[in-house]
Amino acid sequence: MMSPFIPLNRSTAVKSQHVVPQLGFTLTELLVVIAIIAILGVILIPVTSVIREKANATKCASNMRHVGQAIVIYQTDNNGLLPPNNANSGSTAKDTWTMVLRPYIEVNDGKTHGTGTDLMNDHLTCPSLESTLQPDSWWESNYAVGMAFGIDGVPRNSFNVDTARTVMLVENDKPSVRSLRTTGGPWSYVGLNHNGYANVLFHDGHLEQWSESTIPKDYSDPAWAAQ
């Protein structure tokens, strides 16, 4: 009797055991993957930008607190006097607060002014600003001291300062403006560097964020402590 099974020769059996599957993507699958990547990019890029900006604002706040601590130590060493806020008549630029505070921020490169003093800039730069708006000279800063500070290279007594309401440091977007001024109103020098907000450090050590609508625009406001 003949077997009901049809015998397979060896070559046929081997071929049946080594069927090679089709590899790769179809055009439709590729288009789907590209669309998903594009959607993820639209979602993630703004999120990454927000995270980066928050990190920059935190860095700025840390810089300002560091400088604020240096100011307090300077006051302790100078009978409560605040350092000078600018240098005009009767003084030299090396008498400004950006220079006299160097030892208190442990910037010890052995210089008082001129080239090579960019180590201080690490503490005076807002990372959110483009490079053209960041300090690149030894007298510049992205943080301006308040109007309670001394003028013309002369320290000033701070006994009239309401520490909880008076600005010690505020962000600005003009590196050559290292102190608030009366011209145009001190509020005009506040730099809203972080998505419409500016870090503001007060004499009691607390830090706030101001927006355009919350900046005091009255010269007599305690924030400015104009003396």
C-alpha positions in Angstrom: 0.0 0.0 0.0 1.2 3.4 -0.8 1.8 5.9 2.0 -0.7 8.7 2.2 2.1 11.1 2.9 4.0 12.7 0.0 7.6 12.3 0.7 9.6 15.5 0.7 13.1 15.5 -0.5 15.9 16.9 1.7 16.3 20.1 -0.2 12.6 20.9 0.0 12.6 20.3 3.8 15.6 22.6 4.4 14.0 25.3 2.3 10.8 25.1 4.3 12.7 25.6 7.6 14.6 28.8 6.4 11.9 31.2 5.2 13.4 34.7 5.5 10.9 37.3 6.8 10.5 40.6 5.1 12.6 43.4 6.8 12.2 47.2 7.0 9.3 49.6 7.3 6.7 50.4 4.8 6.3 54.0 3.6 3.2 54.4 5.7 5.0 53.3 8.9 7.9 55.7 8.3 5.5 58.6 7.8 3.7 57.7 11.1 7.1 57.6 13.0 8.1 61.0 11.5 4.8 62.5 12.5 5.1 61.2 16.1 8.7 62.6 16.3 7.4 66.0 15.0 4.6 66.1 17.6 7.0 65.2 20.4 9.3 68.0 19.3 6.5 70.5 19.4 5.6 69.4 22.9 9.1 69.1 24.3 10.9 72.1 23.0 8.7 74.7 24.9 9.0 72.5 28.0 12.8 72.4 27.7 12.8 76.2 27.2 10.8 76.7 30.4 13.0 74.4 32.4 16.1 76.2 31.1 14.7 79.6 32.0 13.8 78.5 35.5 17.3 77.2 36.0 18.7 80.6 34.8 16.4 82.5 37.2 17.6 80.3 40.0 21.2 80.9 39.1 20.5 84.7 39.1 18.9 84.4 42.5 21.9 82.5 43.8 24.3 85.2 42.4 22.3 88.0 44.0 22.2 86.2 47.4 25.9 85.7 47.2 26.6 89.3 46.5 24.0 90.3 49.2 25.9 88.3 51.8 29.1 90.0 50.7 27.5 93.4 51.2 26.4 92.4 54.8 29.9 91.4 55.6 31.3 94.6 54.2 28.9 96.5 56.4 30.1 94.6 59.4 33.7 95.6 58.6 32.8 99.2 57.9 30.6 100.3 60.9 27.3 99.5 59.1 28.1 101.6 56.0 26.9 100.4 52.6 29.5 100.4 49.7 29.5 103.1 47.1 27.2 102.5 44.2 29.0 104.5 41.4 32.0 106.6 40.6 31.6 110.1 39.3 33.2 113.2 40.5 35.8 112.9 43.3 36.4 109.1 42.9 37.8 106.5 40.6 36.0 103.5 39.1 37.9 101.1 41.4 35.9 102.6 44.3 32.6 101.1 43.0 30.8 98.3 44.8 31.8 95.9 42.0 35.4 96.4 43.1 35.3 96.9 46.8 33.3 93.7 47.3 35.8 91.5 45.5 37.6 90.2 48.6 34.2 89.4 50.2 33.2 87.2 47.3 36.6 85.5 47.4 37.7 86.9 44.1 41.4 87.0 44.8 43.3 87.5 41.5 45.4 90.2 43.0 43.9 93.0 40.9 41.6 95.9 41.6 40.7 96.9 38.0 41.6 96.4 34.4 42.0 93.2 32.3 41.9 89.9 34.1 39.2 90.9 36.6 36.6 88.9 34.7 36.4 86.4 37.6 34.1 88.9 39.3 31.8 88.7 36.2 30.9 85.1 37.1 29.0 86.5 40.1 27.5 89.5 38.2 26.1 87.9 35.0 22.5 87.0 34.2 22.6 83.8 32.1 19.3 84.6 30.5 20.7 87.6 28.7 22.4 87.3 25.3 26.2 87.8 25.4 26.0 91.4 24.2 24.0 92.4 27.3 26.3 90.6 29.7 29.2 92.3 31.5 32.5 92.0 29.7 34.3 94.8 31.5 35.5 95.0 35.1 33.1 97.7 36.1 29.9 96.2 34.6 27.1 94.1 36.2 23.7 92.7 35.4 22.7 93.5 39.0 22.2 97.1 40.1 22.5 98.1 43.8 19.7 100.2 45.3 19.6 103.9 46.0 20.4 103.5 49.7 24.1 102.9 48.7 26.7 105.6 48.7 27.6 107.8 45.8 30.8 109.1 44.2 32.9 106.4 45.7 31.8 107.2 49.3 30.1 104.6 51.5 26.8 105.6 53.1 25.1 104.9 56.4 22.1 102.6 56.1 20.2 103.7 59.2 17.2 105.0 57.2 16.7 101.8 55.3 13.5 99.8 55.8 15.3 96.4 55.4 12.1 94.5 54.5 11.0 97.0 51.8 14.2 98.6 50.4 15.9 97.2 47.3 19.5 96.0 47.9 20.0 94.4 44.4 17.8 94.2 41.3 18.3 92.7 37.9 18.9 95.0 35.0 19.5 94.4 31.3 22.1 97.1 30.8 25.5 96.0 32.1 26.9 99.5 32.3 24.1 100.4 34.8 25.5 99.0 38.1 23.4 101.2 40.3 19.8 102.5 40.2 19.6 106.2 39.2 17.1 109.0 39.7 17.1 109.9 36.0 14.0 108.5 34.4 13.0 106.9 37.7 14.9 104.0 39.3 12.1 101.6 38.2 13.1 102.2 34.6 16.4 100.3 35.2 14.7 97.1 36.3 15.4 94.3 33.8 12.6 91.8 33.3 15.1 89.2 32.3 13.1 86.0 33.1 10.0 85.7 31.0 8.7 89.1 32.2 10.0 88.9 35.7 13.0 90.3 37.6 14.7 89.0 40.7 14.8 91.6 43.5 16.9 91.2 46.7 16.0 93.2 49.8 18.1 94.4 52.6 16.7 91.9 55.0 17.8 89.1 52.7 14.5 88.0 51.2 14.0 87.8 47.4 11.0 88.6 45.3 10.1 88.5 41.7 8.7 91.7 40.1 6.7 91.9 36.9 6.0 95.2 35.1 2.7 95.6 37.0 4.3 95.1 40.4 7.3 97.4 40.1 6.7 100.5 42.3 6.7 103.6 40.1 6.7 106.2 42.8 10.0 107.8 43.7 9.0 108.1 47.3 8.3 104.4 47.6 10.4 102.7 50.4 11.7 100.3 47.8 14.0 103.0 46.4 15.1 104.6 49.8 16.2 107.7 48.0 18.2 109.8 50.4 
